[in-house]
Amino acid sequence: MIDLPQPFLFISFLLFQGSLTSPPEPVILKTDAAIIYDICFFDSGNSLAVADGDRLKTFSSESGNLSFTLPVVHKGQILSFDISRDNTMLVSGGRDSLMVYWNLVDRQLSRIINPSIGLITSIKISSAGKLIAAGGTARKLVIYDFSGNKVREYNDHSDDITDIAFSNDGRYLATAGADNMIFLYDNHAGIRLTGLARHTRWVRSISFNFDNTKLISCGDDSKVVIWNISDPDHPSLHSEIKLKADWLLSIDYAGNGNSFAVGGLNGKARVIGDVSFYSDRVGRPIQKIKFRPGTGIYFEIAVASRGKGVILFDSRDFKLNEGD
């Protein structure tokens, strides 16, 4: 069993307590597209934004009701987007290869940029809200500011960039790729620190933990790999787990601990910690999985699926597994 710190013991206890009461029904969001590529919670956790085809929609996390829809700008499927920590800005990218900046205060388009990186597969905003990182099928990583100026460009991957993550303090940036590699950058110094090689197939998703000491990854080789990056100049392998045959497409660290959620092609959403696995079956491949921030004693996750739209789960929906 994977070696993770103690906070998951508390989650395990809460799940056991929750199993003694009737769990709430999962909330299913009414989307137009059955296949959803990306979702993102607002920082408070009260709202969830969804890339619904070529539209960006926001729903209440409590009721699942639609709150608002941004004007249609993209010409094709939105593949990735992110929201600033202060909830004032949103950036999106997709099949049309465009980076689109949105002002969420007045819900209006701010600017459009063509960064020439192919299909935009991942786009993220730094924690301070000053920089935007985007990667795509042209294997380039580009960094822009909110004025639309390109700050820097990296060409380290030899295949598609599949995911990007900023550390929670904004100091570091990591990328994952179809070349089986992860690259770690010092965002302040503007340099590449190292490459992390452990996966044997595409790396699909990466996430920093809450105190930026660990980086977690998953991919088509069914592996979850945790890296110790306490010393980012000399990262080391912390632990590794291989789940049953499954392309693992998305992974997310809990906001205040070291437990994590992972989902993949077999449609099983898993929450994993040091002593237990908990899971629930969505019934369709899981494209994206995210912890909801700001919840109480029970955690909640949102799942973007290929075929069932978006579903919000309460921890009491999950079942204890003795193994995978």
Contacts in CASP RR format, 6 or more apart in sequence:
PFRMAT RR
TARGET T0000
AUTHOR 0000-0000-0000
METHOD contacts of the structure
MODEL  1
MIDLPQPFLFISFLLFQGSLTSPPEPVILKTDAAIIYDICFFDSGNSLAV
ADGDRLKTFSSESGNLSFTLPVVHKGQILSFDISRDNTMLVSGGRDSLMV
YWNLVDRQLSRIINPSIGLITSIKISSAGKLIAAGGTARKLVIYDFSGNK
VREYNDHSDDITDIAFSNDGRYLATAGADNMIFLYDNHAGIRLTGLARHT
RWVRSISFNFDNTKLISCGDDSKVVIWNISDPDHPSLHSEIKLKADWLLS
IDYAGNGNSFAVGGLNGKARVIGDVSFYSDRVGRPIQKIKFRPGTGIYFE
IAVASRGKGVILFDSRDFKLNEGD
1 274 0 8 1.000
1 275 0 8 1.000
2 224 0 8 1.000
2 226 0 8 1.000
2 239 0 8 1.000
2 241 0 8 1.000
2 272 0 8 1.000
2 273 0 8 1.000
2 274 0 8 1.000
3 238 0 8 1.000
3 239 0 8 1.000
3 274 0 8 1.000
4 239 0 8 1.000
4 258 0 8 1.000
4 259 0 8 1.000
4 272 0 8 1.000
4 273 0 8 1.000
4 274 0 8 1.000
5 257 0 8 1.000
5 258 0 8 1.000
5 274 0 8 1.000
6 274 0 8 1.000
7 254 0 8 1.000
7 256 0 8 1.000
7 257 0 8 1.000
7 258 0 8 1.000
7 259 0 8 1.000
8 257 0 8 1.000
8 258 0 8 1.000
8 259 0 8 1.000
8 272 0 8 1.000
8 273 0 8 1.000
8 274 0 8 1.000
8 275 0 8 1.000
8 276 0 8 1.000
9 274 0 8 1.000
9 275 0 8 1.000
11 254 0 8 1.000
11 259 0 8 1.000
11 271 0 8 1.000
11 273 0 8 1.000
11 299 0 8 1.000
11 315 0 8 1.000
12 273 0 8 1.000
12 275 0 8 1.000
12 276 0 8 1.000
12 278 0 8 1.000
14 297 0 8 1.000
14 298 0 8 1.000
14 299 0 8 1.000
14 315 0 8 1.000
15 278 0 8 1.000
15 315 0 8 1.000
15 316 0 8 1.000
15 318 0 8 1.000
15 320 0 8 1.000
16 320 0 8 1.000
18 298 0 8 1.000
18 315 0 8 1.000
18 316 0 8 1.000
19 316 0 8 1.000
19 320 0 8 1.000
21 316 0 8 1.000
23 314 0 8 1.000
23 316 0 8 1.000
23 317 0 8 1.000
24 314 0 8 1.000
24 316 0 8 1.000
24 317 0 8 1.000
26 311 0 8 1.000
26 312 0 8 1.000
26 313 0 8 1.000
26 314 0 8 1.000
26 317 0 8 1.000
27 61 0 8 1.000
27 63 0 8 1.000
27 64 0 8 1.000
27 311 0 8 1.000
27 312 0 8 1.000
28 308 0 8 1.000
28 309 0 8 1.000
28 310 0 8 1.000
28 311 0 8 1.000
28 312 0 8 1.000
29 48 0 8 1.000
29 50 0 8 1.000
29 59 0 8 1.000
29 64 0 8 1.000
29 309 0 8 1.000
29 310 0 8 1.000
29 311 0 8 1.000
29 312 0 8 1.000
30 66 0 8 1.000
31 50 0 8 1.000
31 52 0 8 1.000
31 57 0 8 1.000
31 309 0 8 1.000
31 310 0 8 1.000
32 52 0 8 1.000
32 53 0 8 1.000
32 55 0 8 1.000
33 52 0 8 1.000
33 53 0 8 1.000
33 77 0 8 1.000
33 309 0 8 1.000
34 306 0 8 1.000
34 307 0 8 1.000
34 308 0 8 1.000
34 309 0 8 1.000
35 287 0 8 1.000
35 305 0 8 1.000
35 306 0 8 1.000
35 307 0 8 1.000
35 309 0 8 1.000
36 50 0 8 1.000
36 51 0 8 1.000
36 52 0 8 1.000
36 53 0 8 1.000
36 287 0 8 1.000
36 288 0 8 1.000
36 304 0 8 1.000
36 305 0 8 1.000
36 306 0 8 1.000
36 309 0 8 1.000
36 310 0 8 1.000
37 51 0 8 1.000
37 77 0 8 1.000
37 78 0 8 1.000
37 79 0 8 1.000
37 80 0 8 1.000
37 287 0 8 1.000
37 288 0 8 1.000
37 304 0 8 1.000
38 50 0 8 1.000
38 51 0 8 1.000
38 78 0 8 1.000
38 79 0 8 1.000
38 80 0 8 1.000
38 81 0 8 1.000
38 287 0 8 1.000
38 288 0 8 1.000
38 304 0 8 1.000
39 48 0 8 1.000
39 49 0 8 1.000
39 50 0 8 1.000
39 51 0 8 1.000
39 288 0 8 1.000
39 290 0 8 1.000
39 302 0 8 1.000
39 304 0 8 1.000
39 310 0 8 1.000
40 48 0 8 1.000
40 49 0 8 1.000
40 81 0 8 1.000
40 82 0 8 1.000
40 83 0 8 1.000
40 290 0 8 1.000
41 47 0 8 1.000
41 48 0 8 1.000
41 49 0 8 1.000
41 61 0 8 1.000
41 83 0 8 1.000
41 290 0 8 1.000
41 292 0 8 1.000
41 293 0 8 1.000
41 302 0 8 1.000
42 48 0 8 1.000
42 49 0 8 1.000
42 58 0 8 1.000
42 83 0 8 1.000
42 87 0 8 1.000
43 83 0 8 1.000
43 85 0 8 1.000
43 86 0 8 1.000
43 87 0 8 1.000
43 293 0 8 1.000
44 87 0 8 1.000
44 293 0 8 1.000
44 294 0 8 1.000
45 61 0 8 1.000
45 292 0 8 1.000
45 293 0 8 1.000
45 294 0 8 1.000
45 295 0 8 1.000
46 60 0 8 1.000
46 61 0 8 1.000
46 62 0 8 1.000
47 58 0 8 1.000
47 59 0 8 1.000
47 60 0 8 1.000
47 61 0 8 1.000
47 67 0 8 1.000
48 58 0 8 1.000
48 59 0 8 1.000
48 60 0 8 1.000
48 61 0 8 1.000
48 292 0 8 1.000
48 302 0 8 1.000
48 310 0 8 1.000
48 312 0 8 1.000
49 56 0 8 1.000
49 57 0 8 1.000
49 58 0 8 1.000
49 59 0 8 1.000
49 81 0 8 1.000
49 83 0 8 1.000
49 90 0 8 1.000
50 56 0 8 1.000
50 57 0 8 1.000
50 58 0 8 1.000
50 59 0 8 1.000
50 304 0 8 1.000
50 310 0 8 1.000
51 77 0 8 1.000
51 78 0 8 1.000
51 79 0 8 1.000
51 80 0 8 1.000
51 81 0 8 1.000
51 92 0 8 1.000
53 76 0 8 1.000
53 77 0 8 1.000
53 78 0 8 1.000
54 72 0 8 1.000
54 74 0 8 1.000
54 75 0 8 1.000
54 76 0 8 1.000
54 77 0 8 1.000
54 78 0 8 1.000
55 69 0 8 1.000
55 70 0 8 1.000
55 72 0 8 1.000
55 78 0 8 1.000
56 69 0 8 1.000
56 70 0 8 1.000
56 78 0 8 1.000
56 81 0 8 1.000
56 90 0 8 1.000
56 92 0 8 1.000
56 102 0 8 1.000
57 66 0 8 1.000
57 68 0 8 1.000
57 69 0 8 1.000
57 70 0 8 1.000
58 66 0 8 1.000
58 67 0 8 1.000
58 68 0 8 1.000
58 69 0 8 1.000
59 65 0 8 1.000
59 66 0 8 1.000
59 67 0 8 1.000
59 310 0 8 1.000
60 67 0 8 1.000
61 292 0 8 1.000
61 300 0 8 1.000
61 302 0 8 1.000
61 312 0 8 1.000
64 312 0 8 1.000
68 107 0 8 1.000
70 90 0 8 1.000
70 102 0 8 1.000
70 107 0 8 1.000
71 108 0 8 1.000
71 109 0 8 1.000
73 98 0 8 1.000
73 100 0 8 1.000
73 109 0 8 1.000
73 112 0 8 1.000
74 92 0 8 1.000
74 93 0 8 1.000
74 94 0 8 1.000
74 95 0 8 1.000
74 96 0 8 1.000
74 98 0 8 1.000
74 100 0 8 1.000
75 96 0 8 1.000
75 98 0 8 1.000
76 94 0 8 1.000
76 95 0 8 1.000
76 96 0 8 1.000
77 94 0 8 1.000
77 95 0 8 1.000
78 92 0 8 1.000
78 93 0 8 1.000
78 94 0 8 1.000
79 93 0 8 1.000
79 94 0 8 1.000
79 95 0 8 1.000
79 119 0 8 1.000
79 120 0 8 1.000
79 121 0 8 1.000
79 122 0 8 1.000
80 92 0 8 1.000
80 93 0 8 1.000
80 94 0 8 1.000
80 120 0 8 1.000
80 121 0 8 1.000
80 122 0 8 1.000
80 123 0 8 1.000
81 90 0 8 1.000
81 91 0 8 1.000
81 92 0 8 1.000
81 93 0 8 1.000
81 123 0 8 1.000
82 90 0 8 1.000
82 91 0 8 1.000
82 123 0 8 1.000
82 124 0 8 1.000
82 125 0 8 1.000
82 132 0 8 1.000
83 89 0 8 1.000
83 90 0 8 1.000
83 104 0 8 1.000
83 125 0 8 1.000
84 90 0 8 1.000
84 125 0 8 1.000
84 129 0 8 1.000
85 125 0 8 1.000
85 127 0 8 1.000
85 128 0 8 1.000
85 129 0 8 1.000
86 129 0 8 1.000
87 104 0 8 1.000
88 103 0 8 1.000
88 104 0 8 1.000
88 105 0 8 1.000
89 101 0 8 1.000
89 102 0 8 1.000
89 103 0 8 1.000
89 104 0 8 1.000
89 110 0 8 1.000
89 125 0 8 1.000
89 129 0 8 1.000
89 146 0 8 1.000
90 101 0 8 1.000
90 102 0 8 1.000
90 104 0 8 1.000
91 99 0 8 1.000
91 100 0 8 1.000
91 101 0 8 1.000
91 102 0 8 1.000
91 123 0 8 1.000
91 125 0 8 1.000
91 132 0 8 1.000
91 134 0 8 1.000
92 99 0 8 1.000
92 100 0 8 1.000
92 102 0 8 1.000
92 123 0 8 1.000
93 99 0 8 1.000
93 100 0 8 1.000
93 120 0 8 1.000
93 123 0 8 1.000
93 134 0 8 1.000
94 119 0 8 1.000
94 120 0 8 1.000
94 121 0 8 1.000
95 119 0 8 1.000
97 114 0 8 1.000
97 115 0 8 1.000
97 116 0 8 1.000
97 117 0 8 1.000
97 118 0 8 1.000
97 119 0 8 1.000
97 120 0 8 1.000
98 112 0 8 1.000
98 113 0 8 1.000
98 114 0 8 1.000
98 120 0 8 1.000
99 112 0 8 1.000
99 113 0 8 1.000
99 114 0 8 1.000
99 115 0 8 1.000
99 120 0 8 1.000
99 123 0 8 1.000
99 132 0 8 1.000
99 134 0 8 1.000
99 144 0 8 1.000
100 109 0 8 1.000
100 111 0 8 1.000
100 112 0 8 1.000
101 109 0 8 1.000
101 110 0 8 1.000
101 111 0 8 1.000
101 112 0 8 1.000
101 113 0 8 1.000
101 132 0 8 1.000
101 146 0 8 1.000
101 148 0 8 1.000
102 108 0 8 1.000
102 109 0 8 1.000
102 110 0 8 1.000
103 109 0 8 1.000
103 110 0 8 1.000
111 148 0 8 1.000
113 144 0 8 1.000
113 148 0 8 1.000
115 134 0 8 1.000
115 140 0 8 1.000
115 142 0 8 1.000
115 144 0 8 1.000
115 150 0 8 1.000
116 138 0 8 1.000
116 140 0 8 1.000
117 134 0 8 1.000
117 135 0 8 1.000
117 136 0 8 1.000
117 137 0 8 1.000
117 138 0 8 1.000
117 140 0 8 1.000
117 141 0 8 1.000
117 142 0 8 1.000
118 136 0 8 1.000
118 137 0 8 1.000
118 138 0 8 1.000
119 136 0 8 1.000
119 137 0 8 1.000
120 134 0 8 1.000
120 135 0 8 1.000
120 136 0 8 1.000
121 135 0 8 1.000
121 136 0 8 1.000
121 137 0 8 1.000
121 160 0 8 1.000
121 161 0 8 1.000
121 162 0 8 1.000
121 163 0 8 1.000
122 134 0 8 1.000
122 135 0 8 1.000
122 136 0 8 1.000
122 161 0 8 1.000
122 162 0 8 1.000
122 163 0 8 1.000
122 164 0 8 1.000
122 175 0 8 1.000
123 132 0 8 1.000
123 133 0 8 1.000
123 134 0 8 1.000
123 135 0 8 1.000
123 164 0 8 1.000
124 132 0 8 1.000
124 133 0 8 1.000
124 134 0 8 1.000
124 164 0 8 1.000
124 165 0 8 1.000
124 166 0 8 1.000
125 131 0 8 1.000
125 132 0 8 1.000
125 166 0 8 1.000
126 132 0 8 1.000
126 133 0 8 1.000
126 166 0 8 1.000
126 170 0 8 1.000
126 173 0 8 1.000
126 187 0 8 1.000
127 166 0 8 1.000
127 167 0 8 1.000
127 168 0 8 1.000
127 169 0 8 1.000
127 170 0 8 1.000
128 170 0 8 1.000
129 146 0 8 1.000
130 145 0 8 1.000
130 146 0 8 1.000
131 143 0 8 1.000
131 144 0 8 1.000
131 145 0 8 1.000
131 151 0 8 1.000
131 187 0 8 1.000
132 143 0 8 1.000
132 144 0 8 1.000
132 145 0 8 1.000
132 146 0 8 1.000
133 141 0 8 1.000
133 142 0 8 1.000
133 143 0 8 1.000
133 164 0 8 1.000
133 166 0 8 1.000
133 173 0 8 1.000
134 141 0 8 1.000
134 142 0 8 1.000
134 144 0 8 1.000
134 164 0 8 1.000
135 141 0 8 1.000
135 142 0 8 1.000
135 161 0 8 1.000
135 164 0 8 1.000
135 175 0 8 1.000
136 160 0 8 1.000
136 161 0 8 1.000
137 160 0 8 1.000
137 161 0 8 1.000
139 155 0 8 1.000
139 157 0 8 1.000
139 158 0 8 1.000
139 159 0 8 1.000
139 160 0 8 1.000
139 161 0 8 1.000
140 153 0 8 1.000
140 154 0 8 1.000
140 155 0 8 1.000
140 161 0 8 1.000
141 153 0 8 1.000
141 154 0 8 1.000
141 155 0 8 1.000
141 156 0 8 1.000
141 157 0 8 1.000
141 161 0 8 1.000
141 164 0 8 1.000
141 175 0 8 1.000
142 150 0 8 1.000
142 152 0 8 1.000
142 153 0 8 1.000
142 154 0 8 1.000
143 150 0 8 1.000
143 151 0 8 1.000
143 152 0 8 1.000
143 153 0 8 1.000
144 150 0 8 1.000
144 151 0 8 1.000
145 151 0 8 1.000
152 190 0 8 1.000
154 175 0 8 1.000
154 183 0 8 1.000
154 185 0 8 1.000
154 192 0 8 1.000
156 175 0 8 1.000
156 181 0 8 1.000
156 183 0 8 1.000
156 192 0 8 1.000
156 195 0 8 1.000
157 175 0 8 1.000
157 177 0 8 1.000
157 178 0 8 1.000
157 179 0 8 1.000
157 181 0 8 1.000
157 183 0 8 1.000
158 179 0 8 1.000
158 181 0 8 1.000
159 177 0 8 1.000
159 178 0 8 1.000
159 179 0 8 1.000
160 177 0 8 1.000
160 178 0 8 1.000
161 175 0 8 1.000
161 176 0 8 1.000
161 177 0 8 1.000
161 178 0 8 1.000
162 176 0 8 1.000
162 177 0 8 1.000
162 178 0 8 1.000
162 202 0 8 1.000
162 203 0 8 1.000
162 204 0 8 1.000
162 205 0 8 1.000
163 175 0 8 1.000
163 176 0 8 1.000
163 177 0 8 1.000
163 203 0 8 1.000
163 204 0 8 1.000
163 205 0 8 1.000
163 206 0 8 1.000
164 173 0 8 1.000
164 174 0 8 1.000
164 175 0 8 1.000
164 176 0 8 1.000
164 206 0 8 1.000
165 173 0 8 1.000
165 174 0 8 1.000
165 206 0 8 1.000
165 207 0 8 1.000
165 208 0 8 1.000
165 215 0 8 1.000
166 172 0 8 1.000
166 173 0 8 1.000
166 187 0 8 1.000
166 208 0 8 1.000
167 173 0 8 1.000
167 174 0 8 1.000
167 187 0 8 1.000
167 208 0 8 1.000
167 212 0 8 1.000
168 208 0 8 1.000
168 210 0 8 1.000
168 211 0 8 1.000
168 212 0 8 1.000
169 212 0 8 1.000
170 187 0 8 1.000
171 186 0 8 1.000
171 187 0 8 1.000
171 188 0 8 1.000
171 212 0 8 1.000
172 184 0 8 1.000
172 185 0 8 1.000
172 186 0 8 1.000
172 187 0 8 1.000
172 193 0 8 1.000
172 208 0 8 1.000
172 212 0 8 1.000
172 229 0 8 1.000
172 232 0 8 1.000
173 184 0 8 1.000
173 185 0 8 1.000
173 187 0 8 1.000
174 182 0 8 1.000
174 183 0 8 1.000
174 184 0 8 1.000
174 185 0 8 1.000
174 206 0 8 1.000
174 208 0 8 1.000
174 215 0 8 1.000
175 182 0 8 1.000
175 183 0 8 1.000
175 185 0 8 1.000
175 206 0 8 1.000
176 182 0 8 1.000
176 203 0 8 1.000
176 204 0 8 1.000
176 205 0 8 1.000
176 206 0 8 1.000
176 217 0 8 1.000
177 202 0 8 1.000
177 203 0 8 1.000
178 202 0 8 1.000
178 203 0 8 1.000
180 197 0 8 1.000
180 199 0 8 1.000
180 200 0 8 1.000
180 201 0 8 1.000
180 202 0 8 1.000
180 203 0 8 1.000
181 195 0 8 1.000
181 196 0 8 1.000
181 197 0 8 1.000
181 199 0 8 1.000
181 203 0 8 1.000
182 195 0 8 1.000
182 196 0 8 1.000
182 197 0 8 1.000
182 199 0 8 1.000
182 203 0 8 1.000
182 206 0 8 1.000
182 215 0 8 1.000
182 217 0 8 1.000
182 227 0 8 1.000
183 192 0 8 1.000
183 194 0 8 1.000
183 195 0 8 1.000
183 196 0 8 1.000
184 192 0 8 1.000
184 193 0 8 1.000
184 194 0 8 1.000
184 195 0 8 1.000
184 196 0 8 1.000
184 215 0 8 1.000
184 229 0 8 1.000
184 232 0 8 1.000
184 235 0 8 1.000
185 191 0 8 1.000
185 192 0 8 1.000
185 193 0 8 1.000
186 192 0 8 1.000
186 193 0 8 1.000
186 232 0 8 1.000
193 232 0 8 1.000
193 233 0 8 1.000
193 235 0 8 1.000
194 232 0 8 1.000
194 233 0 8 1.000
194 235 0 8 1.000
196 215 0 8 1.000
196 217 0 8 1.000
196 227 0 8 1.000
196 235 0 8 1.000
198 217 0 8 1.000
198 223 0 8 1.000
198 225 0 8 1.000
198 237 0 8 1.000
198 240 0 8 1.000
199 217 0 8 1.000
199 219 0 8 1.000
199 221 0 8 1.000
199 223 0 8 1.000
199 225 0 8 1.000
200 221 0 8 1.000
200 223 0 8 1.000
201 219 0 8 1.000
201 220 0 8 1.000
201 221 0 8 1.000
202 219 0 8 1.000
202 220 0 8 1.000
203 217 0 8 1.000
203 218 0 8 1.000
203 219 0 8 1.000
204 218 0 8 1.000
204 219 0 8 1.000
204 220 0 8 1.000
204 247 0 8 1.000
204 248 0 8 1.000
204 249 0 8 1.000
204 250 0 8 1.000
205 217 0 8 1.000
205 218 0 8 1.000
205 219 0 8 1.000
205 248 0 8 1.000
205 249 0 8 1.000
205 250 0 8 1.000
205 251 0 8 1.000
205 252 0 8 1.000
206 215 0 8 1.000
206 216 0 8 1.000
206 217 0 8 1.000
206 251 0 8 1.000
207 215 0 8 1.000
207 216 0 8 1.000
207 251 0 8 1.000
207 252 0 8 1.000
207 253 0 8 1.000
207 260 0 8 1.000
208 214 0 8 1.000
208 215 0 8 1.000
208 216 0 8 1.000
208 253 0 8 1.000
209 215 0 8 1.000
209 216 0 8 1.000
209 253 0 8 1.000
209 257 0 8 1.000
209 258 0 8 1.000
210 253 0 8 1.000
210 254 0 8 1.000
210 255 0 8 1.000
210 256 0 8 1.000
210 257 0 8 1.000
210 258 0 8 1.000
212 229 0 8 1.000
213 228 0 8 1.000
213 229 0 8 1.000
213 230 0 8 1.000
214 226 0 8 1.000
214 227 0 8 1.000
214 228 0 8 1.000
214 229 0 8 1.000
214 238 0 8 1.000
214 253 0 8 1.000
214 258 0 8 1.000
215 226 0 8 1.000
215 227 0 8 1.000
215 229 0 8 1.000
215 235 0 8 1.000
216 224 0 8 1.000
216 225 0 8 1.000
216 226 0 8 1.000
216 227 0 8 1.000
216 251 0 8 1.000
216 253 0 8 1.000
216 260 0 8 1.000
217 224 0 8 1.000
217 225 0 8 1.000
217 227 0 8 1.000
217 251 0 8 1.000
218 224 0 8 1.000
218 225 0 8 1.000
218 248 0 8 1.000
218 249 0 8 1.000
218 250 0 8 1.000
218 251 0 8 1.000
218 262 0 8 1.000
218 263 0 8 1.000
219 247 0 8 1.000
219 248 0 8 1.000
219 249 0 8 1.000
220 247 0 8 1.000
220 248 0 8 1.000
221 242 0 8 1.000
222 242 0 8 1.000
222 243 0 8 1.000
222 244 0 8 1.000
222 245 0 8 1.000
222 246 0 8 1.000
222 247 0 8 1.000
222 248 0 8 1.000
223 240 0 8 1.000
223 241 0 8 1.000
223 242 0 8 1.000
223 243 0 8 1.000
223 248 0 8 1.000
224 240 0 8 1.000
224 241 0 8 1.000
224 242 0 8 1.000
224 243 0 8 1.000
224 248 0 8 1.000
224 251 0 8 1.000
224 260 0 8 1.000
224 262 0 8 1.000
224 272 0 8 1.000
225 237 0 8 1.000
225 239 0 8 1.000
225 240 0 8 1.000
226 237 0 8 1.000
226 238 0 8 1.000
226 239 0 8 1.000
226 240 0 8 1.000
227 235 0 8 1.000
227 236 0 8 1.000
227 237 0 8 1.000
227 238 0 8 1.000
228 235 0 8 1.000
228 236 0 8 1.000
228 237 0 8 1.000
228 238 0 8 1.000
229 235 0 8 1.000
241 272 0 8 1.000
243 262 0 8 1.000
243 270 0 8 1.000
243 324 0 8 1.000
244 266 0 8 1.000
244 324 0 8 1.000
246 263 0 8 1.000
246 264 0 8 1.000
246 265 0 8 1.000
246 266 0 8 1.000
246 268 0 8 1.000
247 264 0 8 1.000
247 265 0 8 1.000
248 262 0 8 1.000
248 263 0 8 1.000
248 264 0 8 1.000
248 265 0 8 1.000
249 263 0 8 1.000
249 264 0 8 1.000
249 265 0 8 1.000
249 285 0 8 1.000
249 286 0 8 1.000
249 287 0 8 1.000
249 288 0 8 1.000
250 262 0 8 1.000
250 263 0 8 1.000
250 264 0 8 1.000
250 286 0 8 1.000
250 287 0 8 1.000
250 288 0 8 1.000
250 289 0 8 1.000
251 260 0 8 1.000
251 261 0 8 1.000
251 262 0 8 1.000
251 263 0 8 1.000
251 289 0 8 1.000
252 260 0 8 1.000
252 261 0 8 1.000
252 262 0 8 1.000
252 289 0 8 1.000
252 290 0 8 1.000
252 291 0 8 1.000
252 301 0 8 1.000
253 259 0 8 1.000
253 260 0 8 1.000
253 291 0 8 1.000
254 260 0 8 1.000
254 261 0 8 1.000
254 291 0 8 1.000
254 299 0 8 1.000
255 291 0 8 1.000
255 293 0 8 1.000
258 273 0 8 1.000
259 271 0 8 1.000
259 272 0 8 1.000
259 273 0 8 1.000
260 271 0 8 1.000
260 272 0 8 1.000
260 273 0 8 1.000
261 269 0 8 1.000
261 270 0 8 1.000
261 271 0 8 1.000
261 272 0 8 1.000
261 289 0 8 1.000
261 290 0 8 1.000
261 291 0 8 1.000
261 301 0 8 1.000
262 269 0 8 1.000
262 270 0 8 1.000
262 272 0 8 1.000
262 289 0 8 1.000
263 269 0 8 1.000
263 270 0 8 1.000
263 286 0 8 1.000
263 289 0 8 1.000
263 303 0 8 1.000
264 285 0 8 1.000
264 286 0 8 1.000
265 285 0 8 1.000
265 286 0 8 1.000
266 285 0 8 1.000
267 281 0 8 1.000
267 282 0 8 1.000
267 283 0 8 1.000
267 284 0 8 1.000
267 285 0 8 1.000
267 286 0 8 1.000
267 305 0 8 1.000
268 279 0 8 1.000
268 280 0 8 1.000
268 281 0 8 1.000
268 282 0 8 1.000
268 286 0 8 1.000
269 279 0 8 1.000
269 280 0 8 1.000
269 281 0 8 1.000
269 282 0 8 1.000
269 286 0 8 1.000
269 289 0 8 1.000
269 301 0 8 1.000
269 303 0 8 1.000
269 313 0 8 1.000
269 318 0 8 1.000
270 277 0 8 1.000
270 278 0 8 1.000
270 279 0 8 1.000
270 321 0 8 1.000
270 324 0 8 1.000
271 277 0 8 1.000
271 278 0 8 1.000
271 279 0 8 1.000
271 299 0 8 1.000
271 301 0 8 1.000
271 315 0 8 1.000
271 318 0 8 1.000
272 278 0 8 1.000
276 320 0 8 1.000
276 321 0 8 1.000
277 320 0 8 1.000
277 321 0 8 1.000
277 322 0 8 1.000
277 323 0 8 1.000
277 324 0 8 1.000
278 315 0 8 1.000
278 318 0 8 1.000
278 319 0 8 1.000
278 320 0 8 1.000
278 321 0 8 1.000
279 318 0 8 1.000
279 319 0 8 1.000
279 321 0 8 1.000
280 313 0 8 1.000
280 317 0 8 1.000
280 318 0 8 1.000
280 319 0 8 1.000
282 303 0 8 1.000
282 305 0 8 1.000
282 308 0 8 1.000
282 311 0 8 1.000
283 305 0 8 1.000
283 308 0 8 1.000
284 305 0 8 1.000
284 306 0 8 1.000
284 307 0 8 1.000
284 308 0 8 1.000
284 309 0 8 1.000
285 305 0 8 1.000
285 306 0 8 1.000
285 307 0 8 1.000
286 303 0 8 1.000
286 304 0 8 1.000
286 305 0 8 1.000
286 306 0 8 1.000
287 304 0 8 1.000
287 305 0 8 1.000
287 306 0 8 1.000
288 303 0 8 1.000
288 304 0 8 1.000
289 301 0 8 1.000
289 302 0 8 1.000
289 303 0 8 1.000
289 304 0 8 1.000
290 301 0 8 1.000
290 302 0 8 1.000
291 299 0 8 1.000
291 300 0 8 1.000
291 301 0 8 1.000
292 299 0 8 1.000
292 300 0 8 1.000
292 301 0 8 1.000
292 302 0 8 1.000
292 312 0 8 1.000
298 314 0 8 1.000
298 315 0 8 1.000
298 316 0 8 1.000
299 315 0 8 1.000
300 312 0 8 1.000
300 313 0 8 1.000
300 314 0 8 1.000
300 315 0 8 1.000
301 312 0 8 1.000
301 313 0 8 1.000
302 310 0 8 1.000
302 311 0 8 1.000
302 312 0 8 1.000
302 313 0 8 1.000
303 310 0 8 1.000
303 311 0 8 1.000
303 312 0 8 1.000
303 313 0 8 1.000
304 310 0 8 1.000
305 311 0 8 1.000
END
